[in-house]
Amino acid sequence: MATPPSSSPAPLRVGLIGYGLAGSVFHAPLIAATPDLELTAVVTGDPGRRAQALREHPGVRVVDDAAELPTLGLDLVVVASPNRFHVPQATAALEAGLAVVVDKPLAASAAEARTLAALAERRGLLLSAFQNRRWDGDFRTVAELVSTGKLGTVHRFESRFERWRPQLKGGWRELGDPAEAGGLLYDLGSHLVDQALTLFGPVAEVYAELDARRAGAQTDDDAFLALRHVGGVRSHLWMSAVAGDPGPRFRVLGSEAAYVCHGLDGQEAALKAGGSPTAPDWGTTPPEGYGLLGADDRLAPHPTERGAYQDYYAAVAEALRGRGPVPVTAEEAAVALTVLEAARRSAAEQRVVAL
């Protein structure tokens, strides 16, 4: 049994499972940048990734098997492995008495996510899904405009993650086995649906179009979702690997004004380039990257809120200390997975699915 989180000033000790893209680019740097967390251990059996982890985080302990983590006196385990391992590895950590963060999607199904949530509740342990895109600067801007009423009553929300990647890259994300939870719907769609739910609440109806456009593609690489929220807002969500001319990142239409912005939040690119959230200009958007706010011929640049991926792990630390809520709950992840499952059913049956 792991030592339970304490209120002592010593940083909370974190074990990270997986040191691929998610582990090395997102989780490890963000954990390292959080004062109340210490990256104590990394699990990887790959010699190259082992060397990379030791180089990038001197002093970290690298182990071959996640089964070793409960013996290391950890407070938190982060699961950043391929999707098919999320549920068994999170289950093992919870059963060992460890709090858990799981990279999105939390599970391959809403039922599995709720089973994990029930286990965490029985054990009295934190379980959170990593949804860093809630802390994108452009999304935080949209959230501020919605919450303050500057758009009036919002009636349509458009959101896109569109890229130009006409050739398959290979890897588990492009495999067709449902256990992999691959494809853009579960990859980028996990973010887009989570953002729509965060802004506008529960969904009543789902319509989806899922296509595999690229030669040899086993799963969706071009997708569209239309959601009708219980409150009346309609969300239109696009995700594509074959968009030679990406549309606006956000286009939000309300009774008083509209907001539109292009491009992607820069934090992912900064992390890939070796940047750190401790940098003074982290998460800032230059004026030429601002979106436009207004209506008709009265559109004007509107400053973009600062992006802050590091705030997710700061909130996790506060929750472990008993000083704040879990930043993204397992139930929230399960609700998003319910929408994604409805989207798959809608596309397969070519109909609107009621929730």
C-alpha positions as CSV (number, residue, x, y, z in Angstrom):
1,M,0.0,0.0,0.0
2,A,1.3,3.4,-1.0
3,T,1.8,6.1,1.6
4,P,-1.3,8.3,1.5
5,P,-1.0,12.0,0.5
6,S,-0.1,14.1,3.4
7,S,-0.4,17.8,4.2
8,S,3.4,18.1,4.7
9,P,5.3,20.6,2.6
10,A,7.2,17.9,0.9
11,P,6.2,17.6,-2.8
12,L,3.8,14.9,-3.8
13,R,5.6,12.0,-5.5
14,V,4.4,11.0,-9.0
15,G,5.0,7.9,-11.1
16,L,4.5,8.3,-14.8
17,I,3.5,5.2,-16.9
18,G,4.7,5.7,-20.5
19,Y,7.3,8.0,-22.1
20,G,6.0,8.4,-25.6
21,L,4.5,11.6,-27.0
22,A,2.0,12.0,-24.1
23,G,4.4,11.1,-21.4
24,S,7.5,13.0,-22.5
25,V,6.0,16.0,-24.2
26,F,2.9,16.7,-22.0
27,H,2.9,15.0,-18.6
28,A,6.5,15.0,-17.5
29,P,7.2,18.7,-18.3
30,L,4.0,19.8,-16.7
31,I,4.6,17.7,-13.6
32,A,8.1,19.0,-13.3
33,A,6.9,22.6,-13.6
34,T,4.4,22.1,-10.7
35,P,6.1,23.1,-7.4
36,D,4.0,20.7,-5.3
37,L,4.7,17.7,-7.4
38,E,7.9,15.7,-7.9
39,L,8.4,13.4,-10.9
40,T,9.8,10.4,-9.0
41,A,9.5,7.5,-11.4
42,V,8.9,6.7,-15.1
43,V,7.8,3.4,-16.5
44,T,9.1,2.4,-19.9
45,G,10.7,-0.7,-21.3
46,D,12.2,1.1,-24.3
47,P,15.9,1.7,-24.0
48,G,15.8,4.9,-26.0
49,R,13.0,6.4,-23.9
50,R,14.7,5.3,-20.7
51,A,17.8,7.3,-21.7
52,Q,15.6,10.2,-22.8
53,A,13.8,10.3,-19.4
54,L,17.1,10.2,-17.5
55,R,18.5,12.9,-19.6
56,E,15.5,15.2,-19.4
57,H,14.7,14.6,-15.7
58,P,18.0,13.8,-13.9
59,G,17.4,11.8,-10.7
60,V,14.1,10.2,-11.9
61,R,13.9,6.5,-11.3
62,V,13.1,4.5,-14.5
63,V,11.5,1.1,-14.1
64,D,10.4,-1.5,-16.7
65,D,7.1,-2.5,-15.1
66,A,4.2,-0.5,-13.7
67,A,3.8,-3.3,-11.1
68,E,6.9,-1.8,-9.3
69,L,5.2,1.6,-8.7
70,P,3.3,0.7,-5.5
71,T,6.6,-0.1,-3.8
72,L,8.1,3.4,-4.4
73,G,6.1,5.5,-1.9
74,L,4.2,7.4,-4.5
75,D,1.2,9.7,-4.0
76,L,0.0,9.7,-7.6
77,V,0.2,7.6,-10.8
78,V,-0.2,9.1,-14.2
79,V,-1.2,6.7,-17.0
80,A,0.1,8.0,-20.3
81,S,0.3,4.7,-22.1
82,P,-1.6,3.6,-25.3
83,N,-5.4,3.7,-24.8
84,R,-5.8,-0.1,-24.5
85,F,-3.8,0.0,-21.3
86,H,-5.6,2.9,-19.6
87,V,-8.2,0.8,-17.8
88,P,-6.1,-2.1,-16.5
89,Q,-3.2,0.2,-15.4
90,A,-5.5,2.7,-13.7
91,T,-7.4,-0.2,-12.0
92,A,-4.1,-1.7,-10.7
93,A,-3.0,1.6,-9.3
94,L,-6.3,2.4,-7.6
95,E,-6.4,-1.1,-6.1
96,A,-2.9,-0.4,-4.8
97,G,-4.2,2.7,-3.0
98,L,-2.8,5.3,-5.4
99,A,-4.5,8.3,-6.8
100,V,-4.6,8.3,-10.6
101,V,-4.6,10.7,-13.5
102,V,-5.3,9.1,-16.9
103,D,-4.6,10.7,-20.3
104,K,-7.7,11.1,-22.4
105,P,-9.7,9.2,-23.3
106,L,-10.1,7.8,-19.8
107,A,-11.3,4.5,-21.2
108,A,-12.6,3.0,-24.5
109,S,-16.2,3.1,-23.2
110,A,-18.4,5.1,-20.8
111,A,-19.2,1.9,-19.0
112,E,-15.5,1.2,-18.3
113,A,-15.0,4.8,-17.2
114,R,-17.8,4.5,-14.7
115,T,-16.4,1.3,-13.4
116,L,-13.1,3.0,-12.7
117,A,-15.0,5.9,-11.1
118,A,-16.8,3.6,-8.8
119,L,-13.6,1.9,-7.8
120,A,-11.9,5.2,-7.0
121,E,-14.9,6.3,-5.0
122,R,-14.9,3.0,-3.0
123,R,-11.2,3.5,-2.2
124,G,-11.6,7.2,-1.5
125,L,-9.0,8.1,-4.1
126,L,-8.6,10.8,-6.7
127,L,-9.3,9.8,-10.3
128,S,-9.0,12.4,-13.0
129,A,-8.9,12.5,-16.8
130,F,-6.2,14.7,-18.4
131,Q,-8.0,17.3,-20.5
132,N,-5.3,19.9,-21.1
133,R,-7.3,21.6,-23.8
134,R,-9.6,23.2,-21.2
135,W,-6.5,25.4,-20.5
136,D,-5.9,26.5,-24.1
137,G,-5.8,30.2,-24.4
138,D,-8.4,30.4,-27.2
139,F,-10.8,28.1,-25.3
140,R,-10.4,30.2,-22.1
141,T,-11.2,33.2,-24.2
142,V,-14.4,31.6,-25.5
143,A,-15.3,30.5,-22.0
144,E,-14.8,34.1,-20.7
145,L,-17.0,35.6,-23.5
146,V,-19.7,33.0,-22.8
147,S,-19.7,33.4,-19.0
148,T,-19.7,37.2,-19.1
149,G,-22.5,37.4,-21.6
150,K,-20.5,39.4,-24.1
151,L,-21.9,37.3,-26.9
152,G,-25.4,37.5,-25.7
153,T,-27.3,34.2,-25.9
154,V,-25.1,31.7,-27.7
155,H,-27.0,29.7,-30.3
156,R,-24.2,28.1,-32.3
157,F,-20.7,26.9,-31.4
158,E,-18.2,25.7,-34.1
159,S,-14.9,24.1,-33.1
160,R,-12.3,22.5,-35.3
161,F,-9.0,20.5,-35.0
162,E,-8.1,20.2,-38.6
163,R,-4.7,19.3,-40.0
164,W,-3.0,18.3,-43.3
165,R,-1.5,14.9,-42.8
166,P,-2.4,13.0,-46.0
167,Q,0.0,10.1,-45.3
168,L,-0.5,7.6,-42.5
169,K,2.1,7.8,-39.8
170,G,1.6,4.3,-38.4
171,G,1.2,3.5,-34.7
172,W,-1.6,2.3,-32.4
173,R,-3.7,5.5,-32.9
174,E,-4.4,4.4,-36.5
175,L,-5.3,0.8,-35.7
176,G,-8.9,-0.4,-36.3
177,D,-9.3,-2.6,-33.2
178,P,-12.0,-1.1,-31.0
179,A,-9.8,-1.9,-27.9
180,E,-7.3,0.7,-29.2
181,A,-9.9,3.5,-29.1
182,G,-8.0,4.9,-32.1
183,G,-9.1,7.3,-34.8
184,L,-9.7,11.0,-34.7
185,L,-13.1,10.7,-33.0
186,Y,-11.5,9.4,-29.8
187,D,-8.3,11.3,-30.2
188,L,-9.1,14.9,-31.1
189,G,-12.9,14.4,-30.6
190,S,-12.3,13.7,-26.9
191,H,-11.0,17.3,-26.6
192,L,-13.7,18.9,-28.7
193,V,-16.6,17.1,-27.1
194,D,-15.2,17.9,-23.6
195,Q,-14.9,21.6,-24.5
196,A,-18.5,21.7,-25.8
197,L,-19.8,20.0,-22.7
198,T,-17.8,22.3,-20.4
199,L,-19.3,25.4,-22.1
200,F,-22.9,24.3,-22.8
201,G,-23.7,21.3,-20.6
202,P,-25.5,18.0,-21.4
203,V,-26.3,16.9,-25.0
204,A,-29.7,15.7,-26.1
205,E,-29.0,14.6,-29.6
206,V,-25.9,13.5,-31.6
207,Y,-25.4,13.3,-35.4
208,A,-22.0,12.2,-36.8
209,E,-20.2,11.6,-40.1
210,L,-17.0,9.4,-39.7
211,D,-14.8,8.6,-42.7
212,A,-11.5,6.9,-43.4
213,R,-10.1,9.0,-46.2
214,R,-6.5,8.1,-46.5
215,A,-5.3,5.0,-48.4
216,G,-4.9,2.1,-46.0
217,A,-6.7,3.9,-43.1
218,Q,-8.3,1.4,-40.7
219,T,-10.2,4.0,-38.7
220,D,-11.7,7.5,-39.0
221,D,-9.4,10.3,-40.0
222,D,-12.1,12.8,-41.0
223,A,-15.1,13.4,-38.8
224,F,-18.0,15.8,-38.1
225,L,-20.3,15.9,-35.1
226,A,-23.5,17.9,-34.6
227,L,-24.6,18.1,-31.0
228,R,-27.9,19.6,-29.7
229,H,-27.4,20.6,-26.1
230,V,-30.3,20.3,-23.6
231,G,-30.1,24.1,-23.2
232,G,-30.6,24.7,-27.0
233,V,-27.1,25.5,-28.2
234,R,-26.0,23.6,-31.3
235,S,-22.3,22.6,-31.4
236,H,-20.7,21.7,-34.7
237,L,-17.3,19.9,-34.3
238,W,-14.9,19.0,-37.0
239,M,-11.7,16.9,-36.7
240,S,-9.6,16.0,-39.8
241,A,-6.2,14.8,-40.9
242,V,-6.9,15.7,-44.5
243,A,-7.9,19.4,-44.4
244,G,-5.6,21.2,-46.8
245,D,-7.2,24.5,-45.7
246,P,-8.2,24.4,-42.1
247,G,-11.3,26.4,-41.0
248,P,-11.5,28.7,-38.0
249,R,-10.5,27.1,-34.7
250,F,-13.6,28.6,-33.0
251,R,-16.6,30.4,-34.4
252,V,-19.2,31.3,-31.8
253,L,-22.4,33.0,-32.7
254,G,-24.7,34.7,-30.2
255,S,-27.6,37.1,-30.1
256,E,-25.3,40.1,-29.4
257,A,-22.0,39.3,-31.0
258,A,-19.8,36.7,-32.6
259,Y,-16.3,35.5,-32.0
260,V,-13.9,33.9,-34.5
261,C,-10.3,32.9,-34.2
262,H,-7.9,30.8,-36.3
263,G,-4.8,28.7,-35.6
264,L,-4.0,26.5,-32.7
265,D,-3.0,27.3,-29.1
266,G,0.8,27.4,-29.0
267,Q,1.4,25.4,-25.8
268,E,1.7,22.0,-27.5
269,A,4.3,23.4,-30.0
270,A,6.2,25.0,-27.2
271,L,6.3,21.8,-25.2
272,K,7.5,19.9,-28.3
273,A,10.3,22.5,-28.7
274,G,11.4,21.9,-25.2
275,G,9.7,25.0,-23.6
276,S,8.5,25.1,-20.0
277,P,5.4,26.7,-18.4
278,T,7.8,28.5,-16.1
279,A,8.9,30.8,-19.0
280,P,7.7,34.4,-18.5
281,D,5.8,34.5,-21.8
282,W,4.3,31.0,-21.5
283,G,0.9,30.7,-23.0
284,T,0.7,34.2,-24.5
285,T,-0.7,35.0,-27.9
286,P,0.7,38.0,-29.9
287,P,-1.8,40.6,-31.1
288,E,-1.6,39.4,-34.6
289,G,-3.0,36.1,-33.4
290,Y,-6.0,37.6,-31.6
291,G,-9.5,36.5,-32.7
292,L,-12.2,39.0,-33.7
293,L,-15.2,39.9,-31.6
294,G,-18.3,41.9,-32.7
295,A,-20.9,41.8,-35.4
296,D,-21.3,42.8,-39.0
297,D,-18.8,45.5,-39.9
298,R,-17.9,46.1,-36.2
299,L,-15.5,43.2,-35.7
300,A,-12.4,44.1,-33.7
301,P,-9.4,42.1,-32.4
302,H,-10.0,40.7,-28.9
303,P,-7.1,39.8,-26.7
304,T,-6.6,36.0,-26.1
305,E,-6.5,34.8,-22.6
306,R,-3.3,33.3,-21.5
307,G,-3.0,29.5,-22.0
308,A,-2.1,27.6,-18.8
309,Y,-1.7,23.8,-19.1
310,Q,0.3,23.9,-15.9
311,D,-2.9,24.8,-14.0
312,Y,-4.3,21.3,-14.5
313,Y,-1.6,19.7,-12.4
314,A,-1.6,22.5,-9.9
315,A,-5.3,21.7,-9.4
316,V,-4.5,18.0,-9.1
317,A,-2.0,18.8,-6.3
318,E,-4.6,21.0,-4.5
319,A,-7.2,18.2,-4.7
320,L,-4.7,15.7,-3.3
321,R,-4.0,18.0,-0.4
322,G,-7.8,18.3,0.2
323,R,-7.8,22.0,-0.7
324,G,-9.8,22.0,-4.0
325,P,-11.9,20.0,-6.4
326,V,-10.7,17.4,-8.9
327,P,-10.1,19.5,-12.1
328,V,-11.6,16.9,-14.5
329,T,-13.7,14.2,-12.9
330,A,-14.1,10.6,-14.1
331,E,-17.8,11.2,-14.4
332,E,-17.2,14.1,-16.8
333,A,-15.0,11.8,-18.9
334,A,-17.7,9.2,-18.9
335,V,-20.3,11.7,-20.1
336,A,-18.0,12.7,-23.0
337,L,-17.5,9.1,-23.8
338,T,-21.3,8.6,-24.0
339,V,-21.4,11.3,-26.6
340,L,-18.5,9.7,-28.6
341,E,-20.3,6.3,-28.5
342,A,-23.5,7.9,-29.7
343,A,-21.4,9.5,-32.5
344,R,-20.1,6.1,-33.6
345,R,-23.7,4.7,-33.6
346,S,-25.0,7.7,-35.5
347,A,-22.4,7.4,-38.2
348,A,-22.9,3.6,-38.5
349,E,-26.7,3.8,-38.7
350,Q,-26.9,7.2,-40.5
351,R,-29.3,8.7,-38.1
352,V,-29.6,11.2,-35.2
353,V,-29.1,9.4,-31.8
354,A,-31.0,10.7,-28.8
355,L,-29.3,10.5,-25.4
